[in-house]
């Protein structure tokens, strides 16, 4: 393609105005087109803080979209208390291969524990992914932390309970209305995310407002049990007011009057000092609000009320292996394990902890933490969703020699470099690329092939069978129609030598069925009384 053709192809008309992108070389003569910082929403500062988003104002002329846009306000989490970003952060990035023609669309929501991250983190820019998988890739910035993932409605005044979710829905509407101009098919959209982004995917699968805006879903390591209950939101809003050193009876307008950087610093302070991880009580998360998120997603999946789109879902085997270093004594680990779950279900907590041998060893406690945050909720979602739509589950076991030697294994987010095809962009590349990379490169090729086929055809490769609570005729077939693995809950395991396993960790899975993880605070009636309401009156 000639440079003039590229220039013409890089100028695209959206409903709000014209945008001009840039050609991104990949090496070996390959290139992609990239539009960066394209507005999909208006400024969220001032009176619009804590409110639902609005579309951007139209502009005249051609808007330069060759530089990435502002990120959502967030701390740099360094030795300083510096805050970066802007409340005018509702922008997205679009990447597509050089050739023309309607392509499947991938809309990606970044992770970052609901309080950090951006669309254009080096790993997530999607240049290689768009080229290798032959898709139009859209990565989205949305509000974070106290400005996006904290329900302020326990204070006097008007606020949206879920600003970040509303941002994400507006971005999907932008894709529906504009992506054809970038060569994407608005009727073939795969929603994809990892960690907090994976939880966003599952939450939107249960949101009536998102119906019809996507047609397939990929949720990697989604901590979906961390969705806020009313108890959590009320608790963390009070702590935010305290950290801002405002009167207890402050209103939402009082919070709006504060500098956004001070709100971010206050949120950071309450998060680090609140020890929320050890109680599965994150400071920030989507909130069950009766509107955008009518019920806890786990409850919606359980009754089959989610959007019936094909789903690819999975977790890493050692997501929270750093939990090995949290406690020094066995009794402290057991007590920590019980505390981890008892705020949800005190009786069920004891049953689950016993399934991990009391969680007294470092390895057992770390596995309990991994499963509570990631694996057990993902298994519950996969089992329920398999009853209403094609579902494919994986477990990522591959860990480089250096991480195995450190006892860390297949850590949280380690799979991303294999899917995005850019191992050098990983923050841990110094460790993950030590020694021979042949196995890692082969695994990347395999995973990219599976993800690409799911995006294009709504099913991964034929050697990866559907996840089903009960086996059905024709399930688990290899090319040629030969049975792959017989059994239930067939799971693709990505390892040095990948394979399919039937119902992994069956005894642990069954133990989790006795623990209700749908409402944090249900096991703390004392806290409900302290906060001024009774739990059994909640919608």
C-alpha positions as CSV (number, residue, x, y, z in Angstrom):
1,X,0.0,0.0,0.0
2,X,1.4,3.4,-0.9
3,X,1.9,6.2,1.6
4,X,-0.8,8.3,0.0
5,X,-3.3,5.4,0.4
6,X,-2.3,5.2,4.1
7,X,-2.9,8.9,4.5
8,X,-6.3,8.6,3.0
9,X,-7.1,5.5,5.1
10,X,-5.9,7.2,8.3
11,X,-8.5,10.0,8.1
12,X,-11.9,8.6,9.3
13,X,-15.2,10.2,10.0
14,X,-16.9,9.5,13.3
15,X,-20.3,10.8,14.4
16,X,-18.6,13.6,16.4
17,X,-16.1,14.6,13.7
18,X,-13.1,13.6,11.6
19,X,-10.0,11.9,13.2
20,X,-6.6,11.2,11.7
21,X,-4.4,8.3,12.9
22,X,-0.9,7.0,12.3
23,X,0.8,4.1,10.7
24,X,2.5,1.8,13.2
25,X,5.3,-0.3,11.7
26,X,5.7,-3.8,13.2
27,X,8.8,-5.0,11.4
28,X,9.3,-7.3,8.4
29,X,7.3,-4.8,6.4
30,X,4.1,-5.3,8.3
31,X,2.1,-2.3,9.7
32,X,-1.1,-1.5,11.4
33,X,-3.2,1.6,11.5
34,X,-3.7,3.3,14.9
35,X,-6.0,6.0,16.1
36,X,-5.2,7.1,19.7
37,X,-7.2,9.1,22.2
38,X,-10.4,9.2,20.2
39,X,-13.1,10.8,22.5
40,X,-16.2,8.7,23.2
41,X,-17.4,10.7,26.2
42,X,-17.3,14.3,27.5
43,X,-15.3,15.7,30.4
44,X,-16.5,14.2,33.7
45,X,-15.2,16.9,36.0
46,X,-17.1,19.5,38.0
47,X,-20.8,18.9,38.2
48,X,-20.5,15.7,36.1
49,X,-18.2,14.1,38.6
50,X,-19.8,10.9,40.0
51,X,-22.6,11.2,37.3
52,X,-23.2,9.1,34.2
53,X,-21.2,10.0,31.1
54,X,-22.3,12.1,28.1
55,X,-21.2,11.8,24.5
56,X,-18.5,14.2,23.4
57,X,-19.2,17.5,21.7
58,X,-18.8,17.5,18.0
59,X,-15.7,19.3,16.6
60,X,-14.8,21.0,13.3
61,X,-11.9,20.0,11.1
62,X,-9.8,16.9,11.5
63,X,-8.8,15.9,15.0
64,X,-5.2,14.7,15.4
65,X,-5.4,11.2,17.0
66,X,-1.7,10.2,16.7
67,X,-1.0,10.5,20.5
68,X,-2.5,8.6,23.3
69,X,-5.2,10.4,25.3
70,X,-5.2,11.2,29.0
71,X,-5.6,8.3,31.4
72,X,-8.2,8.3,34.2
73,X,-6.9,9.9,37.4
74,X,-4.7,7.5,39.4
75,X,-1.7,7.4,41.7
76,X,1.7,6.4,40.4
77,X,2.0,4.2,43.5
78,X,5.6,5.3,44.0
79,X,7.4,6.8,47.0
80,X,5.7,10.1,46.2
81,X,2.0,10.8,46.3
82,X,1.9,12.0,42.7
83,X,-1.4,11.7,40.8
84,X,-1.5,11.5,37.0
85,X,-4.4,11.7,34.6
86,X,-7.4,13.9,33.9
87,X,-11.1,13.7,34.5
88,X,-11.5,14.4,30.8
89,X,-10.4,10.8,30.2
90,X,-13.2,9.1,28.2
91,X,-11.2,8.2,25.2
92,X,-10.3,5.0,23.3
93,X,-7.7,3.6,20.9
94,X,-8.4,1.8,17.7
95,X,-6.0,-0.5,15.9
96,X,-6.6,-2.4,12.7
97,X,-4.5,-4.3,10.1
98,X,-3.6,-2.5,6.9
99,X,-6.0,-4.2,4.6
100,X,-9.6,-3.1,4.2
101,X,-12.8,-5.0,4.7
102,X,-15.2,-5.7,7.6
103,X,-13.4,-7.4,10.4
104,X,-14.4,-8.8,13.8
105,X,-14.0,-6.3,16.6
106,X,-12.4,-6.8,20.0
107,X,-13.2,-4.3,22.7
108,X,-10.7,-4.6,25.6
109,X,-11.1,-3.4,29.2
110,X,-7.8,-3.2,31.1
111,X,-7.2,-4.5,34.5
112,X,-5.7,-2.8,37.5
113,X,-7.8,-3.7,40.5
114,X,-10.4,-1.1,39.6
115,X,-8.1,1.8,40.6
116,X,-5.2,1.9,38.1
117,X,-4.3,1.1,34.5
118,X,-5.0,2.5,31.0
119,X,-5.9,1.6,27.5
120,X,-2.4,2.2,26.2
121,X,-0.2,0.3,28.7
122,X,2.5,-1.1,26.5
123,X,1.3,-4.6,26.9
124,X,-2.3,-3.7,25.9
125,X,-1.7,-1.4,22.8
126,X,-2.8,-4.3,20.7
127,X,-0.6,-3.7,17.6
128,X,0.5,-7.4,17.4
129,X,-2.8,-8.7,18.4
130,X,-4.7,-6.8,15.7
131,X,-2.2,-7.9,13.1
132,X,-1.9,-11.6,14.2
133,X,-5.6,-12.2,14.9
134,X,-6.8,-10.0,11.9
135,X,-9.2,-7.9,14.0
136,X,-10.1,-4.3,14.7
137,X,-8.9,-3.8,18.3
138,X,-10.4,-1.1,20.6
139,X,-8.9,-0.4,24.0
140,X,-10.9,1.8,26.4
141,X,-10.1,4.3,29.1
142,X,-12.8,4.7,31.8
143,X,-13.1,6.2,35.3
144,X,-11.3,4.4,38.1
145,X,-11.0,4.3,41.9
146,X,-13.2,6.6,43.9
147,X,-14.3,8.5,40.8
148,X,-15.5,5.4,38.9
149,X,-15.9,2.4,41.2
150,X,-17.4,3.7,44.4
151,X,-21.1,4.2,44.9
152,X,-21.5,7.6,46.6
153,X,-25.3,7.4,47.0
154,X,-25.1,6.9,50.8
155,X,-24.4,10.6,50.9
156,X,-26.9,13.3,50.2
157,X,-27.0,14.4,46.6
158,X,-27.2,12.8,43.1
159,X,-24.7,10.3,41.8
160,X,-24.5,7.4,39.4
161,X,-23.8,4.2,41.4
162,X,-21.5,2.8,38.7
163,X,-19.7,5.5,36.7
164,X,-17.1,3.2,35.3
165,X,-19.7,0.7,34.0
166,X,-21.7,3.5,32.5
167,X,-18.5,4.7,30.7
168,X,-18.0,1.2,29.4
169,X,-21.5,1.0,28.1
170,X,-21.1,4.4,26.4
171,X,-17.8,3.1,24.8
172,X,-19.7,0.0,23.4
173,X,-22.4,2.3,22.0
174,X,-19.6,4.3,20.3
175,X,-18.3,1.1,18.8
176,X,-21.8,0.2,17.6
177,X,-22.2,3.6,15.9
178,X,-18.7,4.3,14.6
179,X,-16.6,1.1,14.2
180,X,-17.7,0.4,10.6
181,X,-15.8,3.6,9.5
182,X,-12.6,1.9,10.8
183,X,-13.3,-1.3,9.0
184,X,-14.9,-3.2,11.9
185,X,-18.2,-5.1,11.9
186,X,-20.5,-3.7,14.6
187,X,-22.5,-6.9,14.5
188,X,-19.4,-9.0,15.4
189,X,-18.0,-7.6,18.7
190,X,-16.1,-9.6,21.2
191,X,-15.9,-8.0,24.7
192,X,-12.5,-9.0,26.3
193,X,-10.8,-8.1,29.6
194,X,-8.4,-9.4,32.2
195,X,-8.5,-9.1,36.0
196,X,-10.7,-6.1,36.9
197,X,-11.4,-5.8,33.1
198,X,-12.5,-9.5,33.2
199,X,-14.9,-8.7,36.0
200,X,-16.2,-5.8,33.9
201,X,-16.9,-8.2,31.1
202,X,-18.9,-10.5,33.4
203,X,-20.8,-7.6,35.0
204,X,-21.8,-6.3,31.6
205,X,-23.0,-9.8,30.6
206,X,-25.6,-9.3,33.4
207,X,-26.4,-5.6,32.7
208,X,-29.7,-4.9,30.7
209,X,-28.2,-1.7,29.4
210,X,-25.4,-3.7,27.6
211,X,-27.8,-6.0,25.8
212,X,-27.0,-6.4,22.1
213,X,-23.8,-4.3,22.3
214,X,-21.5,-7.4,22.1
215,X,-21.8,-10.9,20.7
216,X,-19.0,-12.9,22.4
217,X,-17.1,-12.5,25.6
218,X,-13.6,-13.3,27.0
219,X,-13.0,-13.0,30.7
220,X,-9.5,-13.7,31.9
221,X,-9.0,-14.0,35.7
222,X,-12.1,-12.1,36.6
223,X,-12.5,-11.4,40.4
224,X,-16.3,-11.2,40.1
225,X,-17.0,-12.0,43.7
226,X,-15.6,-8.6,44.7
227,X,-18.6,-6.8,43.3
228,X,-19.7,-4.4,46.0
229,X,-22.7,-4.9,48.2
230,X,-24.5,-1.9,49.8
231,X,-22.6,-2.7,53.0
232,X,-19.2,-2.3,51.3
233,X,-20.1,0.9,49.4
234,X,-21.4,2.6,52.6
235,X,-18.3,1.5,54.5
236,X,-15.8,2.8,52.0
237,X,-17.6,6.0,51.3
238,X,-17.5,6.8,55.0
239,X,-13.8,6.0,55.0
240,X,-13.2,8.2,52.0
241,X,-14.9,11.1,53.8
242,X,-12.7,10.5,56.8
243,X,-9.5,10.4,54.7
244,X,-10.6,13.7,53.0
245,X,-10.9,15.2,56.6
246,X,-14.5,16.3,55.9
247,X,-17.4,16.3,58.3
248,X,-19.2,13.0,58.7
249,X,-22.4,14.4,57.2
250,X,-20.7,15.8,54.0
251,X,-22.7,15.6,50.8
252,X,-21.8,14.5,47.3
253,X,-21.4,18.1,46.3
254,X,-18.9,18.5,49.1
255,X,-16.8,15.7,47.6
256,X,-17.3,17.3,44.1
257,X,-15.7,20.5,45.5
258,X,-12.5,18.7,46.3
259,X,-9.5,18.5,43.9
260,X,-9.6,15.2,42.1
261,X,-6.0,14.5,43.1
262,X,-6.9,14.7,46.8
263,X,-9.8,12.3,46.2
264,X,-7.4,9.8,44.5
265,X,-4.9,10.2,47.4
266,X,-7.6,9.6,50.0
267,X,-8.8,6.5,48.1
268,X,-5.2,5.2,47.9
269,X,-4.8,5.8,51.7
270,X,-7.9,4.0,52.7
271,X,-7.1,1.1,50.3
272,X,-3.7,0.4,51.6
273,X,-4.6,0.8,55.3
274,X,-7.9,-1.0,55.1
275,X,-6.4,-4.5,54.5
276,X,-9.3,-5.2,52.2
277,X,-7.6,-8.0,50.3
278,X,-7.4,-10.2,53.4
279,X,-11.1,-9.8,53.9
280,X,-12.1,-10.0,50.2
281,X,-13.3,-6.4,50.7
282,X,-11.8,-4.3,48.0
283,X,-12.2,-0.5,48.3
284,X,-13.4,-0.2,44.7
285,X,-15.6,-2.4,42.4
286,X,-18.9,-2.3,40.5
287,X,-21.9,-2.0,42.8
288,X,-25.2,-3.8,42.8
289,X,-27.5,-0.9,42.2
290,X,-30.8,-2.2,40.9
291,X,-30.3,-0.4,37.6
292,X,-27.0,-0.8,35.6
293,X,-26.2,-3.8,37.7
294,X,-29.6,-5.0,39.0
295,X,-28.2,-8.0,40.9
296,X,-24.9,-9.6,41.8
297,X,-23.6,-11.1,38.6
298,X,-23.1,-14.5,40.3
299,X,-26.9,-14.5,41.2
300,X,-27.8,-13.6,37.6
301,X,-25.6,-16.4,36.1
302,X,-27.0,-18.8,38.6
303,X,-30.6,-18.2,37.4
304,X,-29.6,-18.0,33.8
305,X,-30.5,-14.3,33.3
306,X,-27.3,-13.2,31.6
307,X,-26.8,-12.4,28.0
308,X,-26.5,-15.7,26.2
309,X,-23.3,-15.0,24.2
310,X,-20.4,-17.5,23.8
311,X,-18.0,-17.2,26.6
312,X,-14.3,-18.0,27.0
313,X,-13.2,-17.8,30.6
314,X,-10.3,-19.0,32.8
315,X,-7.7,-18.3,35.5
316,X,-4.0,-18.8,36.2
317,X,-3.0,-21.6,38.6
318,X,-1.0,-19.3,40.9
319,X,-2.8,-16.0,40.7
320,X,-2.2,-15.1,44.3
321,X,1.0,-17.0,45.1
322,X,2.4,-14.0,46.9
323,X,-0.1,-15.0,49.6
324,X,2.6,-17.5,50.7
325,X,4.4,-14.6,52.3
326,X,1.5,-12.9,54.1
327,X,1.7,-14.9,57.4
328,X,4.5,-16.5,59.3
329,X,2.6,-18.8,61.6
330,X,0.2,-21.7,60.8
331,X,-2.5,-20.6,63.1
332,X,-2.4,-17.1,61.6
333,X,-2.9,-18.6,58.1
334,X,-5.9,-20.6,59.2
335,X,-7.4,-17.6,61.0
336,X,-6.7,-15.5,57.9
337,X,-8.4,-18.1,55.7
338,X,-11.6,-18.1,57.8
339,X,-11.6,-14.3,58.0
340,X,-11.2,-14.2,54.2
341,X,-14.6,-15.8,53.7
342,X,-16.6,-15.3,56.9
343,X,-17.9,-11.8,55.9
344,X,-19.8,-13.6,53.1
345,X,-20.8,-16.8,54.8
346,X,-19.4,-17.8,58.2
347,X,-20.7,-21.4,58.1
348,X,-19.5,-22.0,54.6
349,X,-16.1,-20.5,55.4
350,X,-15.3,-23.3,57.7
351,X,-16.3,-25.9,55.2
352,X,-14.1,-24.4,52.5
353,X,-11.1,-23.8,54.6
354,X,-11.1,-27.5,55.7
355,X,-11.0,-28.4,52.0
356,X,-7.6,-26.7,51.9
357,X,-6.3,-28.7,54.9
358,X,-7.1,-25.8,57.2
359,X,-5.0,-23.5,55.0
360,X,-2.1,-23.8,57.5
361,X,0.7,-24.3,55.0
362,X,1.9,-21.4,52.9
363,X,1.0,-23.3,49.7
364,X,-2.5,-24.1,50.9
365,X,-3.2,-20.6,52.1
366,X,-2.0,-19.1,48.8
367,X,-4.2,-21.6,46.9
368,X,-7.2,-20.6,49.0
369,X,-6.6,-17.0,48.3
370,X,-6.2,-17.7,44.6
371,X,-9.3,-19.7,44.4
372,X,-11.4,-17.3,46.5
373,X,-10.5,-14.3,44.3
374,X,-10.4,-15.9,40.9
375,X,-10.9,-19.6,40.3
376,X,-14.0,-20.5,42.4
377,X,-16.2,-17.6,41.1
378,X,-15.0,-18.3,37.5
379,X,-15.9,-22.0,37.8
380,X,-19.3,-21.0,39.1
381,X,-19.9,-18.7,36.2
382,X,-18.6,-21.2,33.6
383,X,-20.9,-24.0,35.0
384,X,-24.0,-21.7,35.0
385,X,-23.3,-20.2,31.6
386,X,-22.7,-23.5,30.0
387,X,-26.4,-24.2,30.5
388,X,-27.4,-21.2,28.3
389,X,-24.6,-20.7,25.8
390,X,-21.4,-22.2,24.5
391,X,-18.7,-21.9,27.2
392,X,-15.0,-22.7,27.1
393,X,-12.8,-22.8,30.2
394,X,-9.0,-22.7,30.6
395,X,-6.4,-22.8,33.2
396,X,-3.0,-21.3,32.6
397,X,-0.2,-23.3,34.3
398,X,2.9,-22.2,32.4
399,X,5.6,-20.5,34.4
400,X,9.1,-19.7,33.3
401,X,12.0,-21.4,35.2
402,X,12.8,-18.2,37.1
403,X,9.3,-17.9,38.5
404,X,9.1,-21.6,39.4
405,X,12.5,-21.2,41.3
406,X,11.1,-18.3,43.2
407,X,8.0,-20.4,44.2
408,X,5.6,-18.0,42.4
409,X,4.5,-20.1,39.4
410,X,1.8,-18.9,36.9
411,X,1.2,-15.5,38.5
412,X,-1.7,-13.2,37.9
413,X,-1.7,-11.6,34.4
414,X,1.2,-13.8,33.2
415,X,-0.9,-15.1,30.3
416,X,-1.3,-11.6,28.8
417,X,2.1,-11.6,27.0
418,X,1.2,-14.9,25.3
419,X,-2.1,-13.6,24.0
420,X,-0.9,-10.2,23.0
421,X,2.2,-11.6,21.4
422,X,4.6,-9.0,22.8
423,X,6.6,-10.7,25.6
424,X,9.1,-7.9,25.8
425,X,6.4,-5.4,26.9
426,X,5.8,-7.4,30.2
427,X,7.1,-5.8,33.3
428,X,8.4,-9.2,34.3
429,X,10.1,-9.9,30.9
430,X,13.6,-9.9,32.6
431,X,12.4,-13.0,34.5
432,X,10.1,-14.6,32.0
433,X,12.5,-14.5,29.1
434,X,15.5,-16.0,30.9
435,X,16.8,-19.1,29.3
436,X,15.3,-20.8,26.2
437,X,12.1,-19.3,25.0
438,X,11.1,-22.1,22.6
439,X,8.3,-23.4,24.9
440,X,7.0,-20.0,25.7
441,X,6.9,-19.0,22.0
442,X,5.1,-22.2,21.0
443,X,2.5,-21.6,23.8
444,X,2.0,-18.1,22.6
445,X,1.3,-19.3,19.1
446,X,-1.2,-21.9,20.4
447,X,-3.1,-19.4,22.6
448,X,-3.2,-16.7,20.0
449,X,-4.7,-19.3,17.5
450,X,-7.4,-20.3,20.0
451,X,-8.3,-16.7,20.9
452,X,-8.4,-15.7,17.2
453,X,-10.6,-18.6,16.3
454,X,-13.0,-17.8,19.1
455,X,-13.1,-14.1,18.0
456,X,-13.8,-15.1,14.4
457,X,-15.9,-18.2,14.8
458,X,-17.3,-18.1,18.4
459,X,-15.4,-21.3,19.3
460,X,-11.7,-21.9,19.9
461,X,-9.7,-24.7,18.2
462,X,-11.3,-28.1,17.8
463,X,-9.0,-29.7,20.4
464,X,-10.5,-27.4,23.1
465,X,-13.9,-28.9,24.0
466,X,-16.9,-27.0,25.4
467,X,-17.2,-26.7,29.2
468,X,-20.4,-28.5,30.3
469,X,-21.8,-29.5,33.6
470,X,-22.9,-32.8,32.1
471,X,-21.4,-34.3,28.9
472,X,-23.5,-34.1,25.8
473,X,-23.4,-35.9,22.5
474,X,-20.6,-34.7,20.3
475,X,-18.7,-32.9,23.1
476,X,-15.0,-32.9,23.2
477,X,-14.1,-33.9,19.6
478,X,-10.8,-33.6,18.0
479,X,-10.4,-33.0,14.2
480,X,-11.8,-36.0,12.4
481,X,-14.5,-36.5,15.0
482,X,-12.5,-38.6,17.5
483,X,-13.3,-38.1,21.2
484,X,-10.7,-36.0,23.0
485,X,-11.5,-36.4,26.7
486,X,-14.6,-38.0,28.2
487,X,-16.1,-36.4,31.2
488,X,-17.7,-33.3,32.6
489,X,-16.3,-29.7,32.9
490,X,-13.6,-30.2,30.3
491,X,-10.9,-27.6,30.8
492,X,-8.1,-26.6,28.5
493,X,-4.8,-26.5,30.5
494,X,-2.1,-24.3,29.0
495,X,1.3,-25.7,30.0
496,X,4.7,-26.7,28.5
497,X,2.7,-29.5,27.1
498,X,-0.9,-28.4,26.9
499,X,-3.8,-30.9,27.5
500,X,-7.5,-31.1,28.4
501,X,-8.5,-32.1,32.0
502,X,-11.9,-33.2,33.2
503,X,-13.3,-31.3,36.3
504,X,-10.0,-30.0,37.7
505,X,-9.8,-30.0,41.5
506,X,-13.3,-31.6,41.9
507,X,-13.2,-31.8,45.7
508,X,-12.3,-28.1,46.1
509,X,-15.0,-27.1,43.5
510,X,-17.6,-29.0,45.5
511,X,-16.5,-27.4,48.7
512,X,-17.1,-23.9,47.2
513,X,-20.6,-24.8,46.4
514,X,-21.3,-24.6,50.2
515,X,-20.1,-21.0,50.4
516,X,-22.3,-18.1,49.2
517,X,-20.0,-15.4,47.8
518,X,-22.7,-13.1,46.5
519,X,-22.9,-10.5,49.3
520,X,-20.0,-9.3,51.4
521,X,-21.3,-8.3,54.8
522,X,-24.0,-11.0,55.0
523,X,-21.8,-12.6,57.7
524,X,-21.3,-9.3,59.5
525,X,-24.7,-8.2,61.0
526,X,-22.7,-6.2,63.6
527,X,-21.3,-4.1,60.7
528,X,-24.7,-3.6,59.1
529,X,-26.1,-2.3,62.4
530,X,-23.1,0.0,62.8
531,X,-23.7,1.4,59.3
532,X,-27.4,2.1,60.1
533,X,-29.3,-0.5,58.1
534,X,-30.5,-4.1,58.3
535,X,-29.1,-6.5,55.7
536,X,-32.3,-8.5,55.1
537,X,-34.1,-5.4,54.0
538,X,-31.8,-4.9,51.0
539,X,-33.1,-5.4,47.5
